Amino acid sequence: MMKKFINIILIISLLFVSLTPLTTVEAAKNKQTLKQFKDELEEFKTKREENNRLTKKTMDEIDQKRNAIVNANNTIASNENKVEKAKVDIAESQEEIKIKNREMESVISTLQLTKQNQAEIYIDYIFTSSTLNELVEREAVVEQIINHTQEELEDLNNLIKKNEKLKDQLAQDNVTLENSITEYEKKVDELEAFIDSRASIGMDYDSNIKALESQIKDFTAAGCKDNDSLDDCYYNRGNSGILPSGAFSRPLNSGRVTQAWGNNGHKGMDIGGNRPGTNVYAPANGTIAYVKYRSSCGGNIIYMHSNVAGQAYTVEFAHLTDVYVKNGQSVRKGTVIGTVGGDSSTWWYDKCTTGAHLHYAIAYGYYLGGGAYGYKSWNTYASRTNATSVQAITGIPNKAGTRFTTRG
């Protein structure tokens, strides 16, 4: 019994010893350092270079396809001219055949031997020759006239066949070229759509690079070294610039909830009822964590970090027409940070909107931030936007059709 007890104690001790280092390592993994931010910055720069390379390659391919379209259209125009010329040549040949046929008929009618009077004329022509040689020559002349005329008719018929064949071939070539043009145009559309997507990605990279450069500058100015914990050298020393607030106000002077948080998986609250260009206000004191321009889904987006009643939050404002703040900027509650967008003027780049509104979301913790409350994963952010559904936080009931007329 005692032996079993000692064995159990030994196993528990071993487990405790083995698990303790893992917990320490895992905790260390959550400690962000300045070097990690610098490495992430270099990674984004590498991705931007690759994106620029792909964009350049695609633009070159678009130019090639457009040149091919121009060349194909030029060839079609040239072929159409050749077809018209072939039609003219055919018509002229047909007319010349008519003339030759009439000439042949005239010769045959003159030389035909079936009728007595014509036979006499032929015989007179042949036999009034003064010599045998002249007789032979006259007979040969008659045969030459007939043979020559027949050869000319055959040449003309061959020319007509050749032009008809050329005309059909050119028409078929044009059909092939027109099909090629259709394929080229379709490919150009695909490539241009790819360029648009790469442009949006490129702007995301640019925004990330600017945000990271701004953050690295702040961390460095605070005295952080590459391997220092940002908690220790920056966030826990009050350098983040996030001024605490007592409560959130609403981001607009008035509005109507057109889509609640959680509806069909929606990770925010859509607020309509305002014209494009309507002012959007900071609902609390905070620091601008990241400004994303011309995203393919969300357009111009602001992410702001706020400390409200001791709780860390990230506030998102999407589908903006104008942005009046920049990365790293500290703002106070009530500051105009941008204007409502999402109308048709932004649809060429913002594909996730059908009309003017503000996409508004509040998430727990500091998305794209560091320190104890920071995280980078968008999926983590999306899961934490459920704070948007809490009326005690937003000041707005999470229900479609809800109206408000003050910022509160």
C-alpha positions, 0 to 999 in steps of 0.5 A: 500500500505504501509502495503504491502511494510512493509511486503515485507521489513520484508520478505526480512530481514528475508530471509537475516538473515536466509541465512547469517548463512548458508553461514557462515557454508558452508564457515566453511565446506570448511576450512580444519583442521589438525584434518580432515587430521588425521581423514582421515588417521585413516579411511584409516588405518581402511580400510587397516586393513579390506583389509588385513583381506579380503586378508587373508581370500581369501588366506586361501580359495585359499589354501583350493581349491588348497588342494581340487584339489590335493586331487581330483587328488590323488583320480583320480589316485587311482581310475585309478589304481583300474580300471586297477586292475578291468580290470585285475581281469575281464580278469583273471575271464574270462580266468578262466571261459573258463577253468572251462567250458572246465572242465565242458564239459569234465565231461559232455562228460564223464558222458553224458548218451545220448550216449550208450558207455558213458552210459556203462561207467557211468553204469560200474562206478556206478554198479561195486560198491562192495556195495550199499553204494559205488554205492551211493557214486559214484553217489554223486561224479559225482553230486558234480563235476558238482554242484561244477563246476557250483558254481565256474562258477556262482561265477566267473560270479558274480565277473566279474559283480562286477568288471564291476560295480566297473569299471563303478562306478570309471569311473563315480567318476573320471568324477565327480572329474574332473568336481570338479577340473575344478570348483575349478580351476575356483574358484581359478582364480576368487579368485586370480583376487580378490587378485590382486584387493585387492593388488592394493587397498592395495597399494592405501591405503598404498600410501594414508597413506604415503601421509597423514602422510607426509602432517600431518608431514609438517602441524605439523612442521609448527605449525598447531594445530588440529582445526587450518585452514590449510589456516591460519597456512600453505598454506597462510604462504608460507609453501607449498613449491610450487615455482611459475613458469612462464609457463609449458614446455613439459614433454618429449624431444619429442613425438607424441599425440596418444590420445587427451584429451576428446576423448571418455571421456579420461581425459588426453593426451596420448603421445607416440613415446618413448621407455620404460625407456625414462625420464619424466621431471617436466614441472614446479616447484612444490611439489609432492602431491601423488605417487600411485604405481601399480594402476590397471589402470594407473600403477605408477602415480605421482600427482604434485602441481604447481603454474604457472603464479599465477594459481594453477594446478595439473599435472598427469603423469601415466603409469610410469616404474620408479618413482624418487620422493616421497610424499612431495618432492619439484621439480624444472622445468626440474627435471627427476621425472620418466620414460615412461612405459605402455609396456607389462612388466607392464600389469600384474598390469596395465590394462589400457594400450596397449603400451609404452606411457605417460598419461599426464594431467593438472587440475585446482586446487590442487587435494588431496591438502588443502587450498583455491585451494585444493579438494579431489574428483576424480570426481572434478579432472576429470572435471578440467582436461580440462586444458589439452586441452588448448595449451596455458597451456600445450604447446601441441596442443590437437590433435591426431598425433601432434608431438613435438621435444623439451621440449620448 
